[in-house]
Amino acid sequence: MTATATSAATYHLDFDTDGFGNPLIDSTGGDPTGIGSQWQNWGLSISATNKAGSAQRPLLLFDSNPNGFTGGDADLRTGAPWGTEVQNKVLIIHEDGFLPNGSIKNSNDPDDDANGGIISFNFDNPVDISDIKLLDLDDFGRRGQYVQFAGYDIGGNQIAFSEFDEAALADSTRVKNLSSTGETGDNSLYEFALSYQKIARLDVLYPGSGAIAGLKWSDRDSQDIPEPMAAAGLLAVGALGLRLRHRRSSDALPEAASEEG
């Protein structure tokens, strides 16, 4: 997270540390129920469902380091062999589900769900979302045609929406391929420019397997609420006008009195 005294705070979620800067060592982020509350002090919670939205799904961290990656998902590796920067921890929907006690089955062996799902980023207060990074976009077609992003306001109304099929990933005005070797499919890494404003919840629908590598947003700042500022300005002008009228009236009184005498 970065912030200055004169601007809104900017947040960069990269899944390597929690909201206090503590390293996230294991796949659950230190919580047996998985990833979700590790950034509450940033005003963020994360959850996931299946694509129908009818069942909760667990979230885990996957280590994408090429030399020490977790599980058997070689297509989630990042680094020089694929022309990308090493992303370290990335966020996945874990395919093995929950145990009856609410903990996660096989949490020590994170495995991205081949059926995809919806990952929801829930913000305590509306934010402006700039961009998001997705890893391993390769399941278009048989499991779904689109990666979708949907933004909702504080009342739950959808106010922003974008979708990308496989062909749209080549649109450099909306998507940036972060691989210097132009990797697509397995081990691909893309950055999507969203530029969504006043978002209280962001839903990311993955058609199949894959991971989220990063998310950036900023708090709403004072420039977004001009009406109170304008009202204050009108009050100030009105008060100045009253003072000027009072002064003119006071200046005229002695002259009027001398005429009467």
C-alpha positions as CSV (number, residue, x, y, z in Angstrom):
1,M,0.0,0.0,0.0
2,T,1.2,3.5,-0.8
3,A,-0.3,6.8,0.4
4,T,0.5,10.6,0.5
5,A,-1.0,13.3,2.6
6,T,-2.6,15.0,-0.4
7,S,-4.0,12.1,-2.3
8,A,-6.1,8.9,-1.8
9,A,-4.3,5.8,-0.6
10,T,-3.4,3.3,-3.3
11,Y,-3.4,-0.4,-2.6
12,H,-1.5,-3.2,-4.4
13,L,-2.7,-6.7,-3.4
14,D,-0.1,-9.2,-4.4
15,F,-0.9,-12.1,-2.0
16,D,2.7,-12.3,-0.6
17,T,1.9,-10.4,2.6
18,D,-1.2,-9.7,4.7
19,G,-2.6,-6.2,5.4
20,F,0.0,-5.6,8.1
21,G,2.9,-6.6,5.9
22,N,3.4,-10.0,7.5
23,P,4.6,-12.7,5.0
24,L,2.0,-15.3,4.1
25,I,3.9,-18.5,4.5
26,D,1.4,-21.3,3.8
27,S,-1.4,-21.8,1.4
28,T,-4.2,-20.9,3.9
29,G,-2.6,-17.6,4.9
30,G,-2.6,-18.8,8.5
31,D,-6.4,-19.4,8.6
32,P,-7.7,-23.0,8.4
33,T,-10.7,-21.7,6.5
34,G,-8.4,-20.3,3.8
35,I,-8.0,-16.9,2.2
36,G,-10.5,-14.2,2.9
37,S,-9.9,-12.0,6.0
38,Q,-6.1,-11.4,5.7
39,W,-6.6,-7.8,4.5
40,Q,-9.5,-6.7,6.7
41,N,-7.5,-3.7,8.0
42,W,-7.4,-2.5,4.3
43,G,-11.2,-2.7,4.3
44,L,-11.2,-5.8,2.1
45,S,-12.6,-9.3,2.4
46,I,-12.5,-12.0,-0.3
47,S,-14.8,-15.0,-1.0
48,A,-15.6,-17.4,-3.8
49,T,-18.4,-19.5,-5.2
50,N,-19.0,-21.8,-8.1
51,K,-19.9,-20.2,-11.4
52,A,-23.6,-20.5,-10.6
53,G,-23.1,-18.6,-7.4
54,S,-24.9,-21.4,-5.5
55,A,-22.1,-22.9,-3.4
56,Q,-19.2,-21.4,-1.5
57,R,-15.7,-22.5,-2.6
58,P,-12.4,-22.3,-0.7
59,L,-9.6,-19.9,-1.6
60,L,-5.9,-20.8,-1.2
61,L,-2.6,-19.4,-2.2
62,F,-0.4,-21.2,-4.8
63,D,3.3,-20.6,-4.9
64,S,4.1,-19.8,-8.6
65,N,7.9,-19.6,-8.1
66,P,9.3,-21.8,-10.9
67,N,11.8,-23.6,-8.6
68,G,9.5,-24.3,-5.7
69,F,5.9,-24.2,-7.0
70,T,3.3,-26.1,-5.0
71,G,1.1,-28.9,-6.2
72,G,1.1,-30.5,-9.7
73,D,0.0,-27.4,-11.6
74,A,3.0,-26.6,-13.6
75,D,0.9,-24.2,-15.7
76,L,0.7,-21.8,-12.8
77,R,4.5,-21.2,-12.7
78,T,5.9,-17.8,-13.5
79,G,9.3,-16.5,-14.2
80,A,12.0,-16.3,-16.9
81,P,11.1,-19.5,-18.8
82,W,7.8,-17.8,-19.7
83,G,9.0,-14.3,-20.0
84,T,7.3,-13.0,-16.9
85,E,8.3,-11.7,-13.5
86,V,8.0,-14.2,-10.7
87,Q,4.6,-13.6,-9.1
88,N,5.3,-15.7,-6.0
89,K,1.9,-16.3,-4.2
90,V,-1.2,-16.2,-6.4
91,L,-4.9,-16.7,-5.5
92,I,-6.8,-19.8,-6.6
93,I,-10.2,-21.5,-6.1
94,H,-9.2,-24.8,-4.6
95,E,-10.9,-27.8,-6.2
96,D,-11.1,-30.1,-3.2
97,G,-13.6,-28.1,-1.3
98,F,-14.3,-27.8,2.4
99,L,-14.3,-30.4,5.2
100,P,-17.4,-30.8,7.4
101,N,-15.7,-28.7,10.1
102,G,-15.2,-25.8,7.8
103,S,-11.5,-26.3,7.2
104,I,-10.2,-27.0,3.7
105,K,-9.6,-30.5,2.3
106,N,-6.0,-31.1,1.3
107,S,-5.1,-27.4,2.0
108,N,-1.4,-28.4,1.9
109,D,-1.7,-29.3,-1.7
110,P,-3.5,-26.3,-3.4
111,D,-5.0,-27.2,-6.8
112,D,-6.9,-24.7,-9.0
113,D,-10.4,-25.7,-9.8
114,A,-10.8,-26.9,-13.4
115,N,-14.4,-25.7,-13.4
116,G,-13.5,-22.1,-12.5
117,G,-15.8,-20.0,-10.4
118,I,-16.4,-16.5,-9.1
119,I,-14.0,-14.7,-6.8
120,S,-15.5,-11.7,-5.0
121,F,-13.5,-8.8,-3.6
122,N,-15.7,-7.0,-1.0
123,F,-14.8,-3.5,0.1
124,D,-16.0,-1.8,3.3
125,N,-16.1,1.5,1.4
126,P,-16.4,2.2,-2.4
127,V,-13.0,2.3,-4.2
128,D,-11.6,3.0,-7.7
129,I,-10.2,-0.2,-9.2
130,S,-7.5,0.4,-11.8
131,D,-6.3,-3.1,-13.0
132,I,-6.1,-6.8,-12.2
133,K,-3.6,-9.5,-13.2
134,L,-4.7,-13.0,-14.2
135,L,-2.5,-16.1,-14.6
136,D,-3.0,-19.1,-16.9
137,L,-5.9,-18.1,-19.1
138,D,-6.3,-21.3,-21.2
139,D,-9.8,-22.8,-20.6
140,F,-11.9,-20.9,-23.1
141,G,-14.5,-22.9,-25.0
142,R,-15.5,-26.1,-23.3
143,R,-15.9,-24.6,-19.8
144,G,-16.9,-21.1,-20.8
145,Q,-16.3,-18.5,-23.4
146,Y,-15.4,-15.5,-21.3
147,V,-13.4,-14.1,-18.4
148,Q,-15.8,-11.6,-16.8
149,F,-15.5,-8.7,-14.4
150,A,-18.5,-7.1,-12.7
151,G,-18.5,-4.1,-10.4
152,Y,-21.2,-3.3,-7.9
153,D,-22.0,-0.2,-5.9
154,I,-22.7,-0.1,-2.2
155,G,-26.4,-0.8,-2.9
156,G,-25.6,-4.0,-4.8
157,N,-26.3,-2.5,-8.2
158,Q,-24.1,-3.6,-11.1
159,I,-22.4,-0.4,-12.4
160,A,-19.5,-1.8,-14.4
161,F,-19.0,-4.9,-16.6
162,S,-16.3,-6.3,-18.9
163,E,-15.9,-9.6,-20.6
164,F,-13.1,-11.0,-22.7
165,D,-13.1,-14.1,-24.9
166,E,-9.9,-15.6,-26.1
167,A,-9.6,-13.3,-29.2
168,A,-10.1,-10.2,-27.0
169,L,-6.9,-11.0,-25.1
170,A,-5.1,-9.6,-28.2
171,D,-6.7,-6.1,-27.7
172,S,-3.7,-4.1,-26.4
173,T,-6.0,-1.1,-25.6
174,R,-7.7,-3.2,-22.9
175,V,-5.3,-6.0,-22.1
176,K,-1.5,-6.2,-21.7
177,N,0.3,-9.5,-22.2
178,L,3.0,-9.3,-19.5
179,S,5.1,-12.1,-21.1
180,S,8.1,-10.8,-23.0
181,T,8.0,-14.0,-25.1
182,G,4.3,-13.6,-25.8
183,E,3.0,-16.6,-23.9
184,T,-0.6,-17.5,-24.3
185,G,-2.6,-20.3,-22.7
186,D,-0.6,-22.2,-20.1
187,N,1.6,-19.9,-17.9
188,S,0.2,-16.8,-19.6
189,L,0.0,-13.6,-17.5
190,Y,-2.3,-10.7,-18.5
191,E,-3.1,-7.3,-16.9
192,F,-6.6,-6.0,-17.5
193,A,-7.2,-2.2,-17.4
194,L,-10.6,-1.9,-15.7
195,S,-10.8,1.7,-14.5
196,Y,-13.9,1.0,-12.4
197,Q,-15.1,3.7,-10.1
198,K,-17.2,3.7,-6.8
199,I,-16.9,-0.1,-6.5
200,A,-18.0,-1.9,-3.3
201,R,-17.7,-5.4,-4.8
202,L,-15.7,-6.8,-7.7
203,D,-16.7,-10.2,-9.1
204,V,-14.1,-12.0,-11.2
205,L,-15.5,-15.0,-13.2
206,Y,-12.9,-17.5,-14.3
207,P,-14.2,-20.0,-17.0
208,G,-11.8,-22.7,-15.9
209,S,-8.6,-23.2,-14.0
210,G,-6.2,-20.2,-13.3
211,A,-5.2,-17.7,-10.7
212,I,-5.4,-14.0,-9.8
213,A,-1.9,-12.6,-9.4
214,G,-2.6,-9.0,-8.3
215,L,-5.2,-6.3,-7.9
216,K,-4.8,-2.5,-7.6
217,W,-7.2,0.1,-6.3
218,S,-7.4,3.4,-4.6
219,D,-9.6,5.0,-2.0
220,R,-12.2,7.6,-3.0
221,D,-10.7,11.1,-2.5
222,S,-12.2,14.6,-1.9
223,Q,-12.4,15.4,-5.6
224,D,-15.2,12.9,-5.9
225,I,-17.6,14.9,-3.6
226,P,-17.7,18.4,-5.2
227,E,-21.2,19.2,-4.1
228,P,-20.4,19.9,-0.4
229,M,-17.4,21.9,-1.5
230,A,-19.6,23.9,-3.9
231,A,-22.2,24.5,-1.2
232,A,-19.5,25.7,1.2
233,G,-18.3,28.1,-1.5
234,L,-21.9,29.5,-2.0
235,L,-22.3,30.0,1.7
236,A,-19.0,31.9,1.9
237,V,-20.0,34.1,-1.0
238,G,-23.4,34.7,0.6
239,A,-21.8,35.6,3.9
240,L,-19.5,38.1,2.1
241,G,-22.5,39.6,0.4
242,L,-24.3,40.1,3.7
243,R,-21.2,41.8,5.2
244,L,-20.9,44.1,2.2
245,R,-24.5,45.1,2.3
246,H,-24.3,45.7,6.1
247,R,-21.3,47.9,5.6
248,R,-22.9,49.9,2.9
249,S,-26.0,50.4,5.1
250,S,-23.9,51.5,8.0
251,D,-21.9,53.9,5.9
252,A,-25.1,55.6,4.8
253,L,-26.5,56.2,8.3
254,P,-24.5,59.3,9.4
255,E,-25.2,61.2,6.1
256,A,-29.0,60.5,6.5
257,A,-28.9,61.7,10.1
258,S,-27.2,65.0,9.2
259,E,-29.8,65.8,6.6
260,E,-32.6,65.4,9.1
261,G,-30.9,67.8,11.5
